[in-house]
Amino acid sequence: MWKAYCRATGELVDWECGNRSTQTLRKMLDRLEQLDVKVFFADNWEACAELIPQELLTQTKAETHGVEPG
């Protein structure tokens, strides 16, 4: 499951259920475009680097700890 949270409020902004492919991520990113997201924090999955513009993307596990268990 892909999840998008607001870093300021912790609110779940959007989500997409599916595998960790570019096709699944694209569905969520298409919806997030309407929100004019300024920065994305993601792990090092190739799909993120492929679909999110590099100037908006920070890839690090350190910033995804609040999303993922354990």
C-alpha positions as CSV (number, residue, x, y, z in Angstrom):
1,M,0.0,0.0,0.0
2,W,1.3,3.4,-0.9
3,K,0.4,6.2,1.5
4,A,0.8,10.0,1.4
5,Y,0.9,12.0,4.6
6,C,1.0,15.7,5.3
7,R,4.2,16.3,7.2
8,A,2.8,19.3,9.0
9,T,-0.4,17.7,10.3
10,G,0.3,13.9,10.1
11,E,-3.0,13.6,8.2
12,L,-3.3,10.8,5.6
13,V,-3.8,12.7,2.4
14,D,-4.1,9.8,-0.1
15,W,-3.4,6.2,-0.5
16,E,-3.3,3.5,-3.2
17,C,-3.7,-0.2,-2.6
18,G,-1.6,-2.5,-4.9
19,N,1.9,-3.6,-5.5
20,R,5.0,-1.4,-5.4
21,S,5.1,-0.9,-9.1
22,T,5.2,2.3,-11.1
23,Q,1.6,1.6,-12.3
24,T,0.3,1.6,-8.7
25,L,2.3,4.6,-7.7
26,R,1.2,6.5,-10.8
27,K,-2.5,6.3,-9.7
28,M,-1.8,8.0,-6.4
29,L,0.6,10.6,-7.9
30,D,-2.0,11.6,-10.5
31,R,-4.4,12.4,-7.7
32,L,-1.7,14.2,-5.7
33,E,-1.0,16.5,-8.6
34,Q,-4.2,18.4,-7.8
35,L,-2.7,19.2,-4.3
36,D,0.5,20.9,-5.7
37,V,2.8,18.8,-3.5
38,K,6.2,20.6,-3.0
39,V,8.3,17.8,-1.6
40,F,8.1,14.0,-1.5
41,F,10.0,11.9,1.1
42,A,10.2,8.2,0.0
43,D,12.3,5.1,0.4
44,N,14.7,4.0,-2.3
45,W,12.2,2.2,-4.5
46,E,12.9,2.6,-8.2
47,A,9.3,3.6,-8.9
48,C,9.7,6.7,-6.8
49,A,12.8,7.9,-8.7
50,E,11.2,7.1,-12.0
51,L,7.9,9.0,-11.5
52,I,8.7,11.8,-9.0
53,P,10.7,14.7,-10.3
54,Q,14.2,14.7,-8.7
55,E,13.9,18.3,-7.6
56,L,10.8,17.3,-5.5
57,L,12.1,13.9,-4.2
58,T,14.2,13.1,-1.1
59,Q,14.9,9.4,-0.9
60,T,15.7,8.2,2.6
61,K,14.4,5.7,5.1
62,A,15.0,8.2,7.9
63,E,12.0,10.3,6.7
64,T,9.6,7.3,6.2
65,H,9.8,5.9,9.8
66,G,6.4,7.4,10.8
67,V,4.7,5.6,7.9
68,E,6.2,2.2,8.1
69,P,5.8,-0.2,11.0
70,G,8.7,-1.0,13.4
